[in-house]
Amino acid sequence: MYSRIKKNSQFNLLFSKGKKAFSPALILLYLPNKITEVGICVSKKHGNAVQRNRIKRLIRAALMQNVKDLKSTYSMVFIAKQADEYSLQNFLKSLHFLLKKEGLL
């Protein structure tokens, strides 16, 4: 399980000092930490609040399937990229690709 990043200072730390990784659907910013923390960013370019919340739910669902396989604990922020279609399958592929590519899995 993981805790959520809620404070602006935590987001700013990851945006300024975090390592970055890119995939077709997501951007990952991460730093090693004592506990696993996750934040999700979806900009207003993705649509209204209903659409943004759906994207966040899909990313959280994909994350729940992969978080148990992490090698260590990290603070992570996932940023959704714009796409024509948002699906759980796309986010699962992108999330697994990012975590594998960066050696977090």
Secondary structure as UniProt FT lines:
FT   STRAND          3..4
FT   HELIX           8..17
FT   STRAND          19..22
FT   STRAND          26..32
FT   STRAND          37..41
FT   HELIX           44..46
FT   HELIX           49..66
FT   HELIX           67..69
FT   STRAND          74..80
FT   HELIX           88..101
FT   TURN            102..103
//
